[in-house]
Amino acid sequence: MPSAQLLSITEDLTIYHALEHKQTLLDALAKTDELELNLSQVGAMDSIGLQLLILLKKEAQRAGKSVRFVAHSQAVSSVIDLCNLAAEFGDPLIIPARQAA
């Protein structure tokens, strides 16, 4: 089993893609001990997308594995911030200078 894997989400994390993303994410986690999820291309995220990220973190924890979310898009950062869950995920949220201004 590979020790680390990078996976990029290239579609919206919304109810319209939830089942597809759920299976993809859980399959990726099953194949590795350490999963890094690149979220830079996520254009929209709703509460279902947030629930998928929470599910992935919880499943990794249950299995003694690691999941890191990196390169959060503005859409992802906004939802995480709105729900005040940044500390729960434990992943650094880097805000590009163009968004901070």
C-alpha positions in Angstrom: 0.0 0.0 0.0 1.5 3.4 -1.0 2.3 5.5 2.1 1.2 8.8 0.5 -1.1 9.9 -2.3 -2.1 13.3 -3.7 -5.6 13.7 -5.1 -7.0 16.9 -6.7 -10.7 17.7 -6.7 -11.5 19.4 -10.0 -15.3 19.7 -9.7 -17.5 21.5 -7.3 -18.0 19.9 -3.9 -21.8 20.2 -4.0 -24.9 18.0 -3.7 -24.7 17.5 -7.5 -21.4 15.6 -7.3 -21.7 14.2 -3.7 -22.1 10.5 -4.5 -19.3 10.5 -7.0 -16.9 12.4 -4.7 -17.8 10.3 -1.7 -16.8 7.1 -3.5 -13.7 8.6 -5.0 -12.5 10.0 -1.7 -13.2 6.8 0.3 -11.5 4.7 -2.4 -8.4 6.9 -2.4 -8.2 6.7 1.4 -8.5 2.9 1.3 -5.4 2.7 -0.9 -3.0 4.8 1.2 -2.0 5.6 4.8 -1.6 9.3 4.0 -3.9 11.3 1.6 -3.3 14.9 0.6 -6.4 16.5 -1.0 -5.7 19.5 -3.2 -8.8 21.8 -3.2 -7.5 24.7 -5.3 -9.8 24.0 -8.3 -13.1 23.7 -6.3 -15.3 26.5 -7.6 -18.2 26.0 -5.3 -18.9 24.1 -2.1 -22.1 23.6 -0.1 -22.9 21.9 3.2 -22.8 18.5 1.5 -19.3 19.2 0.3 -18.3 20.2 3.8 -19.9 17.0 5.2 -17.8 15.0 2.7 -14.6 16.6 4.0 -15.6 15.9 7.6 -16.5 12.3 6.7 -13.1 11.8 5.1 -11.3 13.2 8.1 -13.3 11.0 10.5 -12.8 7.8 8.4 -9.1 8.5 8.3 -8.9 9.0 12.0 -10.9 5.8 12.6 -8.5 3.8 10.4 -5.4 5.4 11.9 -4.6 7.2 8.6 -3.9 10.8 7.8 -5.8 13.2 5.5 -4.6 16.8 4.8 -6.5 19.4 2.8 -4.2 21.8 0.9 -4.5 24.7 -1.5 -8.0 25.6 -0.4 -9.9 27.6 -3.0 -11.8 30.7 -2.0 -15.1 28.7 -2.1 -13.7 26.1 0.3 -12.1 28.7 2.6 -15.4 30.6 2.8 -17.5 27.7 3.8 -15.0 26.5 6.4 -14.8 30.0 7.8 -18.6 30.5 7.8 -19.0 27.3 9.8 -16.0 28.2 12.0 -14.4 24.7 11.4 -10.8 25.7 10.5 -9.5 24.4 13.9 -11.5 21.2 13.5 -9.8 20.3 10.3 -6.3 21.1 11.6 -5.1 22.1 8.1 -3.5 25.5 7.6 -5.6 27.8 5.5 -3.3 29.9 3.4 -4.9 33.1 2.1 -3.3 34.4 -1.1 -2.3 38.1 -1.0 -4.8 39.0 -3.8 -7.7 37.6 -1.6 -6.5 39.2 1.6 -6.6 42.7 0.2 
